[in-house]
Amino acid sequence: MTHTNKDEVLAALEAWHLQDGTALLDHLLLVQAARKEKSAENNPLAHRAITNGLLLDAIAHTKQNNKHYPTLLEKRFMDEQTNEEVAAEMGFSLPYFYKLRRGALNALVDQLNSQEVALRQERIGKLHSSLRSLRSDNLFGAQGLHDDILAELRRPDGAAQVCITGIGGIGKTTRTVAILRELAGDLIYDHYIWAMIDAPLLGNQTNCVAQVMSDIRRYLSDEGMGLADEVGIKHWFRQNRVLLIVDNVEEKRDAAELLAKFHPWLGSSRMLMNSRAVTTQTHLFERRLDELESADSYAFIRHLAAKAEKKVLASADDATIHPIYERTGGNPL
C-alpha cells in the first residue's frame, strides 16, 4: 500500500514555491487522482499547484491535533519565514517551536496517509462492486493458472490481451471473478468493464463486437461519461487504465474478431477474455483451464455434497467417490 513519510512531506513543503514542475508525492493515489480530475496528467507545470492544494487541505485538518499547527506550517513554508521568525511571531521559545514543528509535521503525515487509505478503500470498494456478483470462493485446483493470469495482469509490461480457454462449464467465469477480486486490491486498473457474450439463437450468428460495445457504452453511461461514438471511446481506453473482461466467447472466429478489434484500443488498458476456443495469436498470453485432477475432484464432490446436505457422500472416502469421478471426469458439474 502506498503511503508517505516525514522526509517526503518535508521535501514537498520545501519545494512549495518551485515553478519548474517539481511536484513530489507523485506516488500517492491522492495526487494521481487529483491530477486526473483536473486533466493535468501531462502538464508538469500544473503538478506543483495540485500537490500544494492537497497539502493545504491536509494542513488545515492538522488543527484537530493542535490549533497552532496550521499557522506554524503556513508561516514556515508558505510564507517562507525562518524558524526563528515564526517562533518569535507566535511567541514561542525556539526549543518549544521545534517541538511543535515536529508534532505538526507528524500530524500532516498522518493526515495525508489517512486520506490515502480512505481513497484506496473507496476505490477498491467501487472496483469490487463493478465485478459480477458471482461467488468465487471454494475454488478447487488450477492454482497455477490462477497465479499465472494474475501475475500477467499485474506486470507493467504484460501482454495487452490475456485469455483463459477451456470447455463450457469448467469454471472459467468463476476463476476469473476470483482473479479479479484479488487484482482489484492492487488498484492497477481504474475501471473494470464486464462484457458477457450471449449464446446465439439457433441458426443465428452472434455479433460479439456489437455486444461488447453495448456493454462498454452502458458502463460509461452509468459512470456519467457522455461518450457514445467509437472514436471517443477508443481514445478513452487508450488514456485510462481499463480492464475489459469479455466472457463466454464460444467460437474461434468470434475470439479472433474480438482480439483484432480491441487490440489497437489497449494503450494503458488490457483485455481479459474467456473462450472455449483455443486461439493462435502471437501477442496473446493464453492459459488453458483443464479438468480437475482426481484429488481436487474428490474434494469438490464432497463440497457439493455438503452444500446439498448429503452427509454420507460429504464424508465418503476416496474409494467411494472414485466411481463418480470416473463418470464425470474432472468436471463434476
N, C-alpha and C positions, 0 to 999 in steps of 0.2 A: 504494500500500500504506500502511495506517495505521501510524504509529509515534509515539513521544513524544520529548520533548527535556528538557533540564535545567530550563528555565523552567517547563514544565508539571508536572514531577515535584516541583520545589521548592514550587510553589503548592499541590499536593496535600498535601505534608508539612506545610506551614504551616497548612493547614486541618484538620489531624488531629482536633482537639477540637471543631470546629464541630458544632452539633446542629440546624442549620437546613435540613438536606437537601442542603447543598452537597457535591458529590462530586468533580467534576473528573475528568479522564482518561476521560470518558464515551465518547470516540470510539474507544477501544481495544476490539477484539473480546474481549480478556481480560475486561474489565469487563462488557461486554454479555452474554457467555456466563455469567459468574458470577451476574449478576442473574437471568438466565433460569432457571438451575439452581435457584436459591433462590426462584423465583416472586416476585421482588421488582421486576419491571419498572415497576410502577405504585405503588411505595412509596418516595417520595423519602427518607424518614427512614432506610430501610434501605440506601440507596445509599452513604452515608458509611461504614458499617460494612463493606460489601462491598469498597469501594475500599481501605480501611485493611487489610483482610485480605490482599488481593493485594499491597499494599506491604510488609506484614510478611514475607510469603513471599519476595518478591524481595530484601528487606533481608537475610534470613538467608543467601541464596545469595551475597551480596557477600563473605562470609567467604572464598570461593575466591580472591578478589583480594587481600585483606588481612585478617588476623584482627581488626584494630581497627575495621573499617568498620561492622559491625552494632552494636557497642556505641556508637560515636560517633553514629550516626544515631538510635538509640533514645533515648539520653540527651538529644540536642539537640531532637528533635521529639516523641517520645512523652512524655518526662518534662518537656519544656518548660524545660530548663535553658538558660542563656545560653551563648554561645560561650566566654566566659571561664571559666564554672563547669565546663563539660565539659573544657576544656583543662587546668585545674588538677586536676580529679579524675582525669584519665587520665595526668597527669604530663608533659604536653607543653607546649612553649613555644607562644605564640599563633601565631607565623608557621608553625610546623610543623603546628599544629592546622588552620589554614586550608588548608594544602596537602593534609592528609589528608581534610578535608571535601570539597574539590573532587574528589579521587580517589574518595571514597565515593559522591558524587552521580553522577559519570560511570559508575561501576560499576553503580549502581542503574538508571540509564537503559539501559545496555547489557543488563542482566538482563531488564528489562521488555520491551525490544524483541526480545530473543532468544525469550522466551516467546510474544510476539505472533506472531512469524514461525513458530514451531513449531505454534502453534494454527491459524494460517491454512493452513499446508501440510497439516495433518491434515484440516481441514475440506474443502479443495479436493480432496484425495485421496478423501475419502468421497463427495463430490458426483460426482466423475468415475466412481467405481465404481458409483454408483446409476443412471448413464445406461446406455442399451442398449449392448451390446458390439458395435456395428456400426462398421465403418470409415467415417471421414468425411474421409479425405484424398483427394487427386486429384480435387477438385471442379472442375467446368468451368462457366463462365458464372454468371449470376444473382447477381452480386456486389451489385447494387443492392438486390435483395430481401433478401439476407443482411444487409446493413448496416441496412436499414430495420427489419427484425424485431428485430435485436439492439439497436438504439437504442431502440425502443419498450419492450422488456423491461427496459432499463436506466433508463428515465425514472421518477422517483418518482411522477409524476402521469400515467403512461401508462395506456392502455386496460387494463381488467381482463381482457379477453379478446382474444386475438390469433389470427389464423387464416391458415394457408398453404393455398391451394387450387391444384388442378392435376389433370390426368388421371392415371390409375393408372400407376405405373412411371416417372414423370417425375423422381423423386428427392426427393420431399418429406421422407421419413423421413431419408435421408442428409443432406440440407441441415439438417434440424432438429438432428440429432446434432452437426453441425459448429457450429451456432449455440450450442447448449447447452454444448459443451465450452469455447468461448470465454467464455461468460457465467459459467461456474462459478468462474473465477478471480476474479471481482468479489465473490463472497460476498454477493450481493444477496439470494439465497434460501437458506434453511436446509435445505429439503427439496425434492427433485425426485421426483415420482411419475409413472411412465410407465404409461399405460393403453393397451393395444392392443385395438382392436375386431376381433373375429374375423369373417371373412366368413360370411354366413348360409348355411346349407344350403339346397338347392333347395326352394323352396316355404315356407320358414320366414322369419319376421321376426326380426331381431336385437334383443335387449333391450340397447341400448347403455348405458343408465344403470346397469343391474344389473352389466354387465361392468366399468364404471369403478368402481363401488362395491366390487366384489370385489377389484380391483387396489389400491384405496386401503386396504381392510382388511388385505390381505396385507402391504402396505408397513408399516402401523402395527404389525402383529404382529411382523414381522421386526425392527422398531426397539424392540420391547419395550414398546410403549404399549398398555395394555389398553382400547382404545376400540373398541366394536363398534356401539353404537346411533348412528343417523344424527344425532341432535341433538348428541351429544357430539363427533362427527367434524366437523360443521359449525362448532361453537364452536372446535375446534382449528384449523381452517382460518382462521378469522377472527382468531385470536390469534397465528398464526405466519406466517412468510414462506415460503409453499409455492408452487412452480410445478408445476401439474398439466398434464401433457402427454397429450393424447388423440390417438392416431394411428389412421389407416386408417378414417376415417369416410366411408362411401360415399354414403349417401342424404341428400338435403336435409332430410327430416323428422327424421332422426336428428341431424343437425347442429343443427337448431333446438331439438330437445328437450334436447340436452346443454347448449347455451348457456343455455337458460332454467333448467334445473335447477341449474347450478352458479354462475350469476351472483350470487345472493344470498350465496354462501359466501365471496366473494372480498374480505374486508376488507383484510388485508395481503397476500393471496395473489393469484396471477394464473393464467390458464389459456391454454395454447397448444394449438391444435387443427390437425390436418392433415386436410383434407377434399377429396374430389373435387367436392363440391357447392358452388357459389357461394351465399353467404347474403346477406341484405339487412338485417342487424341494424344499427341506427344507432350503437350503442355499441361496435361491433366494429372493431378495427384489422385490416384484411384486405389481403393481398398475394397475387397470383397468380404461380405458378411456371410460366412459359411454356417452350415448346420452345427448344432452344439455337439461337443464331444460327449461320450457316454456319461461321464461323471457329472457334467453340467446338466445334461438332460435328466438324470435321476433327481438331482436337486430341484430342477424346475418342475418336474412332475409332482414331487412331494409338496412344493409350494402351491401349485394349482389345487392339489387335493385338500390341503389345509384351508385354502380360501373357500372351497366348496364344502367344507366341514366333513370331508371323507376321512375320518380319523384313522381307519385301518390302513388305507393307502398312504396317508401322510406319514405314517411311522413305519412303513414297509421297508425291508432291506433291499439291497441292490438286486439280488436274485429274483425277488418277487416283481420288481419294477422292470426288469430287463425285457420281458416279452412285450411290454408296452413300447419300450424303446425300439425293439426290433420292428414293430409295426409302424411306428410314426417316424423313425429315424431321429435326427437331431432337430426336428421341428415339431414339438409336441402339440402346438396349437392346431 
